């Protein structure tokens, strides 16, 4: 969330994009000494997300050049005033501060993700490369889970034991627990997918041992960190995902004719995993987790549910007032008070103080309010292109690929009740996993077709 991290992310994404576009030379594996030159740029021009991103950024640029509001401050408070503008063109908010948020900072985040996705799509030409990058993401998530568990064991009062973020909601290196929960959801699904992939691979090759059990254990480690993040919704989604995948795997294993590890090994592994979760529950005080969840579901019902629903209604009101192009990227927190005032429950607290909403706890509603129907259409078009592309990608050739994609899918569901995609780590990691798994499946299918021919 800090600016320096976002600038670093953008710089690295831009560097990856430049490297991916550069021509490169490959040595033929089957023909000694033979080589060929690869030019990735034409592939970039055939990539639909590249053009959808350009259209999206063009709309945002027009929003910035055609402000309908201007940010005004007297040093102690701020407000927005309306301006004359071209009504039929996209419009935005002028003079927004870079901190806490404006269109340029949002473009910095979205641009990083766009460059990263394009770089991964055109830059990866080998299955092993995609797999190694996914391993790196998974192990990075495991390291973060270990830090989160150590924080709970030591009762840390500072983020990473040396910096105070000014809140008690931090988990590992995340300032906000719900963002940490969303990130760990991605990691749990990715680790379970690798466990599934190694298990299927061992069964196909008639191997008795494989690293799938290690990935299963690491997924439980990440699940334990998710549980003790005290993030209610993400924990419930993570547990539900694990239960569903576990039941599917048990049914599938019961009808397996041959291959895979001996049943006694699977039983002992299951007991080991259960024992590990029990140890975590005992060491980290599972009663506190239960009390926290009980408080969130009862005492804070108005704040957590009712107020968020009212905020979503007000946000949709805001979006409908500028149906096609929204009120400008990054402008939600500045324009929202005009619509928030029509809902007294979320406008002032019991002490008559004005409430300030940085986000509406519904990413789809907020994106609609900022980018309008055009923005949602571009987002939907991207998803449609991806879904249509899976028909010929080999994505369902093995169950491991859909399991890995379960993380981004669950986070997309979670975005309807919170704002996980406003965290660059969650947004960038989810997009990377999506593209890497899809790219891996395409390269795998191409490899199988070459072997057949």
N, C-alpha and C positions, 0 to 999 in steps of 0.2 A: 504493500500500500504506500510506502514512502516514495517521494519523487525520485530520489537517486536510484532506487531499485527499478522504477519504471523506465527511466532513461537508459539504464544499463540493459534492461530487457530489450528495449527498442534497438539499441546499438548492436546487440548480439544477433537479433533477428535480421536486421539489415545486412550484417556481415554474412550470415548464413545464406540469405537470399542472393547476394552477389556471388558467393562461391558456388552456389547451386546453378546459377545461370551460365557461368563460365564454361566454355568447351573443355572436354577432357578426353584423354586417350585411354583405351582399354586394351589389354592383352588377351587374345583368344586362349582359352584354357585347353581346347582340343587341338588347336593347330599351333605348334611351337613356333615362336617368333612372329606370328601374325598379330596385327593390331588394327584397330579401327578408331575413328574419331567420332565422338558423340557431341552433338550440338543441342543442349537442353532448351534453348529459347523457343523454338517452334512448339515444343511440348507445353511450354508455359502458355503460349497463345491459344492452345486447344483446351486449356484448363478452365472450366466455367467459373470457378470461384475467383479466379483472377479478374475476370470481367465484372462479375457481380460486385467485387470489392471496389473496383474503379468507379462503378456507377454510384455505389454507396458513398464513397468519399467525395464524389462530385456534388451529390445532394447536400452533404454536410458543408462543403465549401460555399455553396450558394446560401445556406442558412447563415453562415458567419458574415457574408457580405450584404445580407438583407435583414438586419435586426428589426424586430417588432417591439423589443423591450430593451431597456438599458439599466444596468446595475448602478445604483447610486448609494453612497455612504457618506456619513458625516463624522466618521471616526469612532462613534459609539454604537451606531446601529446602521442597518442598511435596508433598502427597499428597491423595487423596480418600477420604472415609469414606462408607459407605452410610447412608441415612436411611429411616425409615418413610414410605411413600407409598401412594397408591391405585394398585394394580398394573394395573388395567384401563384407566387413563387415561394419556395421554402424560406422560412424565416427563423431567426434565433434570438439570442440575447447578447447585447453588446457589453463590453467592459467587464465581463465576468473575471474574477480573480483566478489565477492559475491554481492558487491554493485557497479554498479546498478543492474546487473543481470548475472547469470550463470546457469549451469545445476542443481546445487544443490538447488539453490533458486527456480527454476521452479519446481523441484521435491517436494520441501516443499509445494508449493501451490497445485500442482496436487495431491500429496499424501494426503493432508488434505481433499480434495473433495472425493477421492477414499475411504478413511477410513470412512468418514461421510456417504456416500451412503451405504456402506456395513453395517455400524452400524444401520442405519435406517431400512434397508431391513430385517435384521435378528432379530433386537431388538424389533420391534413393533409387538405386537400380538393382540392389541385391537384397534377397530375403534376410540374409544374416545382418545386414546393416539396420533394417527396421527392427529386427528382434533384439539386437544389442542396445538400441536406443530405448526400447521398451523395458529391457532389463535395468537400464540405468535409471529410468523414471521410477520403477518399482523399488529398487534398492534405496533410492533417495527418499522415497516415502517411508520405507522401513526405518531409516535413520531418524526421520522426523518423529515417527511413532515411538522409538526408543527414548528420544529426548522428552516427549510428552509424558511418558510413563515415569521417567526419572524425576521430572518436575513434580509429579503427584507424590512420589515416594519421599522426596526431600522437602515437600511443602514449600516449594519455591514461591516467593512473592514478587519476583522480578522476571521479566521475559529473558530467557537464556541466562538467568542468574546474575545479570549485570545491568539491565536496562529496564526502567519502569515505564510502561506505556500509558500510565494514568488510568488503568482499568484492571479489574480482576478477571476479565473474561479471556485472557490470553491462554493459548495452548501452543507449546513448542515455540516456533517462530511466528505464529499467527497472533495478531492483536485481538481478533474476534473469534470466539469459540465456534460459531456456526460456520465460518469460513474454513477453519481447521477441520471441522466435521465433514464438509463437502469435499475437501482435498483427500481426506482419509477414505472417503467412500470410493473415490477413483482408484486409490491404491489397493484397497481390499479386493475390488472386482478384478483389477489387473493381476494381482497375485493369485487369485483363485483361477483366473484364466490360464496362467502359466502352469499351475498345478494340474489343471485339466489337460493341457496340451502335452505335458511331459507324460502323464498317465496314458493317454491315447497313443502317444508315440512308442512308449515302452510295450504296450499291448500289441501294436502292429508289428513290432520287431521281436516279440517274444522274449522280452527282457524282464527279469524278476525285480530288479532294483532300478530306481530312477530318481532324479531330484524333485519330482512332483511333491513328495511328502515334505521336503524342506520348504517349498513354496506354500504348502498348506499351513505349515506351522507359522511362517512369516505372515500369512494372511490373518491368522488368529491373533498374532502380535499387534497388527494394525487395527484389528477389530477391538482388541482390548484398549488401545489408545483412543479409539473412537468412543468407546463406552464411557471412559473416564474423562472425556472432553466436556461432559455435561451438556452436550448439544442434543436436545430432545428429538427433534424431527430427523436429523441425520442419523442418529443412533437407531431409531426405530426403522428407518429405511435400510440401514446397513444390516441389522439383525434379520429383517424380513428377506433381504436379498440372499444372505447366507443360508437361511432355512430353506428357501425355495430351491436354490442351487444344490444344497445338500440332499434334499428329497429327490430331485431329478437324477443326481448321480447315483444314489442308492438304488433307485428303480432300474436305472441303466445297468449298473453293475450286477444286479440280480439276474439279468437276462443275458449277460455276456457269456458266450460259449467258451472262450478260452483267452489266455493272455492276461496281462496285468499281474500285480503282486499277489502272493498267497493271501488267503483270507485272514490267517493269523496275524500277518504283518499289518494288514489294514485295520484289524481289531486293536492291536497294540498301539498303532498310530492314533486311532481314535481316542483310546484311553489316555495317551500322552497329551493330546490336545485338550481333552476335557480337564485333565489335571492341571494343565497350564492355566486355563481360564479360571479354574477354582482358586489357584494360587494368586492370580491377579485380583480376583474378587476379594480374597481375604486380606491381601497386603494393602490394597488401595481403598478398602472400606466400601464395600458394595452398598451398605446401608445409606451412606451419604448420597450415592447416585440415585437410589430409590427416593430418598427424601427430596432431592433436587427435582426429579421428574414429577413427583407428587405436587410440589409447590408450583411448578410451571403449568401443570394441568388443572390446578384448582385455584390457587390464590391469584396467579397472574393471568387468569383466563381473559379478562378484559383487555389487558395490554397485549398479550400474545396472539389472541384470536380476533376478538371483536374490533379492537382498534385497527388491526391490520386489514380486516375486511372493509372497514369504513374508509381507510386510506386508499385501498384499491378502487373503491367506488369513486372517490374524489379524483383519483388519477385517471380513470376512464372518462370522467367528466372533462378533465383537462385535455385528454386526447381527442375527444369528440369535437371540441371547439376549434381544433386545427386538424381535421380528419386525415388529410392526405400526407402532409409533411411534418406534422408535429410542431413543437415549440422550440426545437433546437437541441442538438446534442449537448449534454452537460448542463442544461438549463433547468432540470427538474426542480432542484431545491430552491431555485430563485422564483419560479413562476407558480409553484405548487401552493403557496399561501393564499393566492387569489381564490383557489377552489377549496382549499382546506377550511376556510372560514365558514363554509356552508354546512360543515359537520362539526358542531360545537364540542362533541366528545373528543375529537382529535385536534381541536384548535387551541384549547386551554386546559390546563390540569386543574386539580382540586384547589390549588392556591391562586387560580386565575392568571397563571403565567402562560405565555404563548409557547406552544410546543413547536419544535423545529424538526422537520423530517428531512434527513439527508437522502433517504431512499424509501420507497413505498412498500418494501417487503413483498414485492411481486415484480420480478424482472420483466415479464411480458407486458404488464400494464405500464411500467415506467418507460420501456422502450417504445411502446405505442405512443405515449405522451410526448416523447422527445423526437422520434423519427416518423411517426404517423403510419398510415396504411402502406405507404411506399416502403418504409423500412421493414415492416413486417413481411411484405411481399418478397423483398430481397432475401430476408432470412428464410422464409418458406421455400423460395426457389432453390436456395442452397441445399436445404434438406431434401427437396424432391430430386435434385441432381444426384445427391448421395444415395438415396434409396433406389433410384433407377439404375445407378451404377452398380449396386450390389448384385443385380441379376446376373451379371457376367463376371463377377469378381472372384467367385469361389469363397465368398464370405461364410457360407453355411456348409462348406465342405467338412469342417470340423466344428464341434460345439465350443471349442476354446475361444474362437473369435467373437461370437455373440456374448460369451461370458465376460470377456474383456470390455466389450462395449456396454455392458450392463452398468458400469460406473458412470460414464457420460449420460446414459439414458436416465438413471436415477437422479443425477444432479439436475438434469433438465426438468424432471418432475418436481424436484425440490424448489426450483427457481420460481414456481408458481406461488410459494408461500414465504419466500425470503429473497435475498439478493446475492447469491453466491457468485454470479457471473460478473459482479462489480469488483471482485477480487481478481487481480491479474494472474495470480498463481493458479487459482481454480480454473479460470477461463483458458489460460494458455496450456495448462496441463491437460485439461479435458479435450481441447482441440487437437493437441499433439497425439494423444492416445487414439482419438477417432481416426486421424489421418494415417498414423503408423499402422494400426490394425488393418484398415482398409487397404493400404499400400502393400502390406505383408501378404494379405490374401490374394491380391492381384498378381504379385510376383510369384507366389506359390502356384497359382493356377497356370501361369505362363510356363513355369518350370515343368509342371506335369505334362502340359501339352507338347513341349519340346521333347520330353522323354518318350512319349507315345509315338511321335512322328520320327 
